[in-house]
């Protein structure tokens, strides 16, 4: 499905946050979380991808990934 490709955006964001927080000179705290994701909605593919990526990482075996996405709000804005 199309949005499965979009879901990798969440994987990339989490990977970058984890890489940044593990660096010795990092100013990013180890208990980082994604507060919210904003998606413009035309057909809904991007929104579905974001939701799929969050769900996949929430149910992952990796506790760090679970903690980052836990409680993330998703805001959908319809385009004109």
mmCIF file of the C-alpha atoms, coordinates in Angstrom:
data_MODEL
# 
_entry.id   MODEL 
# 
loop_
_atom_site.group_PDB 
_atom_site.id 
_atom_site.type_symbol 
_atom_site.label_atom_id 
_atom_site.label_alt_id 
_atom_site.label_comp_id 
_atom_site.label_asym_id 
_atom_site.label_entity_id 
_atom_site.label_seq_id 
_atom_site.pdbx_PDB_ins_code 
_atom_site.Cartn_x 
_atom_site.Cartn_y 
_atom_site.Cartn_z 
_atom_site.occupancy 
_atom_site.B_iso_or_equiv 
_atom_site.pdbx_formal_charge 
_atom_site.auth_seq_id 
_atom_site.auth_comp_id 
_atom_site.auth_asym_id 
_atom_site.auth_atom_id 
_atom_site.pdbx_PDB_model_num 
ATOM 1  C CA . UNK A 1 1  ? 0.000  0.000  0.000  1.00 0.00 ? 1  UNK A CA 1 
ATOM 2  C CA . UNK A 1 2  ? 1.064  3.557  -0.640 1.00 0.00 ? 2  UNK A CA 1 
ATOM 3  C CA . UNK A 1 3  ? 1.006  4.706  2.974  1.00 0.00 ? 3  UNK A CA 1 
ATOM 4  C CA . UNK A 1 4  ? 3.375  1.925  4.050  1.00 0.00 ? 4  UNK A CA 1 
ATOM 5  C CA . UNK A 1 5  ? 6.079  3.927  2.292  1.00 0.00 ? 5  UNK A CA 1 
ATOM 6  C CA . UNK A 1 6  ? 4.930  7.095  4.062  1.00 0.00 ? 6  UNK A CA 1 
ATOM 7  C CA . UNK A 1 7  ? 5.155  5.305  7.412  1.00 0.00 ? 7  UNK A CA 1 
ATOM 8  C CA . UNK A 1 8  ? 8.938  5.137  7.123  1.00 0.00 ? 8  UNK A CA 1 
ATOM 9  C CA . UNK A 1 9  ? 9.017  8.891  7.832  1.00 0.00 ? 9  UNK A CA 1 
ATOM 10 C CA . UNK A 1 10 ? 8.254  8.030  11.472 1.00 0.00 ? 10 UNK A CA 1 
ATOM 11 C CA . UNK A 1 11 ? 11.037 5.413  11.508 1.00 0.00 ? 11 UNK A CA 1 
ATOM 12 C CA . UNK A 1 12 ? 13.506 7.982  10.174 1.00 0.00 ? 12 UNK A CA 1 
ATOM 13 C CA . UNK A 1 13 ? 12.483 10.623 12.728 1.00 0.00 ? 13 UNK A CA 1 
ATOM 14 C CA . UNK A 1 14 ? 12.825 8.174  15.615 1.00 0.00 ? 14 UNK A CA 1 
ATOM 15 C CA . UNK A 1 15 ? 16.199 6.922  14.354 1.00 0.00 ? 15 UNK A CA 1 
ATOM 16 C CA . UNK A 1 16 ? 17.511 10.485 14.134 1.00 0.00 ? 16 UNK A CA 1 
ATOM 17 C CA . UNK A 1 17 ? 16.223 11.312 17.626 1.00 0.00 ? 17 UNK A CA 1 
ATOM 18 C CA . UNK A 1 18 ? 17.850 8.177  19.054 1.00 0.00 ? 18 UNK A CA 1 
ATOM 19 C CA . UNK A 1 19 ? 21.152 8.890  17.258 1.00 0.00 ? 19 UNK A CA 1 
ATOM 20 C CA . UNK A 1 20 ? 21.139 12.486 18.476 1.00 0.00 ? 20 UNK A CA 1 
ATOM 21 C CA . UNK A 1 21 ? 20.322 11.600 22.078 1.00 0.00 ? 21 UNK A CA 1 
ATOM 22 C CA . UNK A 1 22 ? 23.084 8.960  22.258 1.00 0.00 ? 22 UNK A CA 1 
ATOM 23 C CA . UNK A 1 23 ? 25.835 11.281 21.049 1.00 0.00 ? 23 UNK A CA 1 
ATOM 24 C CA . UNK A 1 24 ? 28.261 12.354 23.837 1.00 0.00 ? 24 UNK A CA 1 
ATOM 25 C CA . UNK A 1 25 ? 27.850 16.069 23.072 1.00 0.00 ? 25 UNK A CA 1 
ATOM 26 C CA . UNK A 1 26 ? 24.080 15.859 22.715 1.00 0.00 ? 26 UNK A CA 1 
ATOM 27 C CA . UNK A 1 27 ? 21.799 18.516 24.113 1.00 0.00 ? 27 UNK A CA 1 
ATOM 28 C CA . UNK A 1 28 ? 18.828 16.213 23.514 1.00 0.00 ? 28 UNK A CA 1 
ATOM 29 C CA . UNK A 1 29 ? 17.625 14.505 26.713 1.00 0.00 ? 29 UNK A CA 1 
ATOM 30 C CA . UNK A 1 30 ? 17.461 10.715 26.851 1.00 0.00 ? 30 UNK A CA 1 
ATOM 31 C CA . UNK A 1 31 ? 13.737 10.810 27.656 1.00 0.00 ? 31 UNK A CA 1 
ATOM 32 C CA . UNK A 1 32 ? 12.683 12.535 24.426 1.00 0.00 ? 32 UNK A CA 1 
ATOM 33 C CA . UNK A 1 33 ? 9.163  12.130 23.073 1.00 0.00 ? 33 UNK A CA 1 
ATOM 34 C CA . UNK A 1 34 ? 7.332  13.157 19.945 1.00 0.00 ? 34 UNK A CA 1 
ATOM 35 C CA . UNK A 1 35 ? 4.666  15.583 21.124 1.00 0.00 ? 35 UNK A CA 1 
ATOM 36 C CA . UNK A 1 36 ? 2.641  15.816 17.932 1.00 0.00 ? 36 UNK A CA 1 
ATOM 37 C CA . UNK A 1 37 ? 2.709  15.104 14.211 1.00 0.00 ? 37 UNK A CA 1 
ATOM 38 C CA . UNK A 1 38 ? 0.961  17.434 11.766 1.00 0.00 ? 38 UNK A CA 1 
ATOM 39 C CA . UNK A 1 39 ? -0.224 16.116 8.398  1.00 0.00 ? 39 UNK A CA 1 
ATOM 40 C CA . UNK A 1 40 ? -1.939 17.863 5.540  1.00 0.00 ? 40 UNK A CA 1 
ATOM 41 C CA . UNK A 1 41 ? -4.766 15.693 4.279  1.00 0.00 ? 41 UNK A CA 1 
ATOM 42 C CA . UNK A 1 42 ? -5.860 15.532 0.671  1.00 0.00 ? 42 UNK A CA 1 
ATOM 43 C CA . UNK A 1 43 ? -6.449 11.848 0.047  1.00 0.00 ? 43 UNK A CA 1 
ATOM 44 C CA . UNK A 1 44 ? -5.356 10.567 3.443  1.00 0.00 ? 44 UNK A CA 1 
ATOM 45 C CA . UNK A 1 45 ? -2.279 8.566  2.392  1.00 0.00 ? 45 UNK A CA 1 
ATOM 46 C CA . UNK A 1 46 ? 0.196  10.613 4.437  1.00 0.00 ? 46 UNK A CA 1 
ATOM 47 C CA . UNK A 1 47 ? -2.074 10.549 7.494  1.00 0.00 ? 47 UNK A CA 1 
ATOM 48 C CA . UNK A 1 48 ? -2.491 6.760  7.247  1.00 0.00 ? 48 UNK A CA 1 
ATOM 49 C CA . UNK A 1 49 ? 1.276  6.375  6.880  1.00 0.00 ? 49 UNK A CA 1 
ATOM 50 C CA . UNK A 1 50 ? 1.970  8.473  9.970  1.00 0.00 ? 50 UNK A CA 1 
ATOM 51 C CA . UNK A 1 51 ? -0.547 6.454  11.976 1.00 0.00 ? 51 UNK A CA 1 
ATOM 52 C CA . UNK A 1 52 ? 0.916  3.165  10.702 1.00 0.00 ? 52 UNK A CA 1 
ATOM 53 C CA . UNK A 1 53 ? 4.463  4.252  11.575 1.00 0.00 ? 53 UNK A CA 1 
ATOM 54 C CA . UNK A 1 54 ? 3.465  5.324  15.073 1.00 0.00 ? 54 UNK A CA 1 
ATOM 55 C CA . UNK A 1 55 ? 1.557  2.088  15.651 1.00 0.00 ? 55 UNK A CA 1 
ATOM 56 C CA . UNK A 1 56 ? 4.442  -0.076 14.358 1.00 0.00 ? 56 UNK A CA 1 
ATOM 57 C CA . UNK A 1 57 ? 6.951  1.624  16.638 1.00 0.00 ? 57 UNK A CA 1 
ATOM 58 C CA . UNK A 1 58 ? 4.571  1.592  19.612 1.00 0.00 ? 58 UNK A CA 1 
ATOM 59 C CA . UNK A 1 59 ? 4.273  -2.215 19.357 1.00 0.00 ? 59 UNK A CA 1 
ATOM 60 C CA . UNK A 1 60 ? 7.976  -2.686 18.602 1.00 0.00 ? 60 UNK A CA 1 
ATOM 61 C CA . UNK A 1 61 ? 10.230 -4.784 20.842 1.00 0.00 ? 61 UNK A CA 1 
ATOM 62 C CA . UNK A 1 62 ? 12.505 -1.739 21.243 1.00 0.00 ? 62 UNK A CA 1 
ATOM 63 C CA . UNK A 1 63 ? 11.581 0.047  24.485 1.00 0.00 ? 63 UNK A CA 1 
ATOM 64 C CA . UNK A 1 64 ? 13.244 3.306  23.365 1.00 0.00 ? 64 UNK A CA 1 
ATOM 65 C CA . UNK A 1 65 ? 11.108 3.464  20.212 1.00 0.00 ? 65 UNK A CA 1 
ATOM 66 C CA . UNK A 1 66 ? 7.983  2.716  22.246 1.00 0.00 ? 66 UNK A CA 1 
ATOM 67 C CA . UNK A 1 67 ? 8.757  5.523  24.680 1.00 0.00 ? 67 UNK A CA 1 
ATOM 68 C CA . UNK A 1 68 ? 9.324  8.095  21.934 1.00 0.00 ? 68 UNK A CA 1 
ATOM 69 C CA . UNK A 1 69 ? 5.947  7.515  20.251 1.00 0.00 ? 69 UNK A CA 1 
ATOM 70 C CA . UNK A 1 70 ? 3.876  6.866  23.384 1.00 0.00 ? 70 UNK A CA 1 
ATOM 71 C CA . UNK A 1 71 ? 1.280  9.620  23.733 1.00 0.00 ? 71 UNK A CA 1 
ATOM 72 C CA . UNK A 1 72 ? 2.003  11.255 20.373 1.00 0.00 ? 72 UNK A CA 1 
ATOM 73 C CA . UNK A 1 73 ? -0.867 13.386 19.122 1.00 0.00 ? 73 UNK A CA 1 
ATOM 74 C CA . UNK A 1 74 ? -1.687 13.401 15.392 1.00 0.00 ? 74 UNK A CA 1 
ATOM 75 C CA . UNK A 1 75 ? -3.262 16.504 13.881 1.00 0.00 ? 75 UNK A CA 1 
ATOM 76 C CA . UNK A 1 76 ? -4.829 16.331 10.422 1.00 0.00 ? 76 UNK A CA 1 
ATOM 77 C CA . UNK A 1 77 ? -5.410 19.539 8.424  1.00 0.00 ? 77 UNK A CA 1 
ATOM 78 C CA . UNK A 1 78 ? -7.526 19.409 5.302  1.00 0.00 ? 78 UNK A CA 1 
ATOM 79 C CA . UNK A 1 79 ? -6.074 21.169 2.288  1.00 0.00 ? 79 UNK A CA 1 
ATOM 80 C CA . UNK A 1 80 ? -8.145 23.442 0.107  1.00 0.00 ? 80 UNK A CA 1 
# 
